[in-house]
Amino acid sequence: MSLKDKRIFITGGSRGIGLAIALRAAADGAKVAIAAKTTDPHPSLPGTIFTAAEEIRAAGGEALPIQCDIRDEAQIEAAIAQTVEAFGGIDILINNASAINLTPTEKTPAKRFDLMFDVNVRGTYLTSQAAIPHLRKSAEAGRNPHILTLSPPLSMKSKWFKPHLAYTMAKYGMSMCVLGMADEFKRDGIAVNALWPRTAIDTAALAMIPGVDTDFCRKPEILSDTAYIILNRPSKECTGNFFVDDEVLASEGITDLEKYSVKPGTTDFLLDFFLD
C-alpha cells in the first residue's frame, strides 16, 4: 500500500485527526493541501495551516496551506482551483472539518445551529461538489479516487438525537452526503465512504468539552492508520461504506490497539457517539 504522489485535499487539517491523516499520507510522499481557517495561533487550540504544512514537509510530503472557510462557497471553489493548479489535480478528498455543540434544543442558539449546519453539512456537500469533476478525471487516469468523510453510521434511534439534536442532525447530514454520493458517483469510479471512531479521540477540540478525561481516549493516529487502509482500497470496489476504525484494522489483522491508547493499559475507553 502506498499514497505516494497522491494529490489530497483535506478540510480542517491544521490539527487533530485531519493533520494525523495528512502526516500518514505524507510519509509516503503524498501532496497534501490543508484547507482551514486558522492562519494565526488560536489562544486555546494549537496549530495553523502553516505549522501543519511544516509538519507535512518534515514527514516527507509536499504541502499546500490554504486559508479557507468552508462556509464560503467562493473560498471553497478557489481552494480547489488552487490545489489543482499546484498539484495538477485531486485524487483524494478528506471531509474532516466539523463543528460541535453538545446542547439540548432549548439551549442551542441559532448561531450555533447555523455554524454546525454550515460547516458540517453545507461544507461537506459543497467541497465534495467542487472536487468531483477533478476526482472524475483522476478515475479516468486510473488514480483510484476517494472521498472519505469523518461522520458516523446512520441510525434513526432517538437516543442519538435526544441529548444534542442539532449536532446529531448536522453529523448525520454529512453521512447522508456519503450515502447519496456513493451511489451517484459509483459509475464514475469514485469511492465515497465514511469513517468513525469506536472511542473518543484525544484532540484539542475534545479537551475543551467540560468533563472529558482524555486519559480514556485513543490517539488520532488510530484514524489516520485506518484512513490509510481505506484510501488504498480499489475505488470501484470500496464505496458506500460506513467504516468504524477498529473493524477496519481488524480486517487487516490488526487487533492489538494498545499503541493508540493515550494512557497505556487503559481498557475502559470513553465510547464515541452514534455506535451501539
ABEGO torsion letter per residue (X at the ends): XBABGBBBBBBGAABEAAAAAAAAAAAAGBBBBBBBABABBBAABBEBAAAAAAAAAAAGBBBBBBBBBAABAAAAAAAAAAAAAAAGEBABBBBABBBBBBBBAAABBAAAAAAAAAAAAAAAAAAAAAAAAAAAAAAAAGAGBBBBBBBBBBBABAAAAAABAAAAAAAAAAAAAAAAAAAAAAAAGBBBBBBBBABBBBBAAAAABBGBBAAABBBAAAAAAAAAAAAABBAAABBGBBBBAAAAAAAAGBABAAAABABBGBABBBBBBGBX
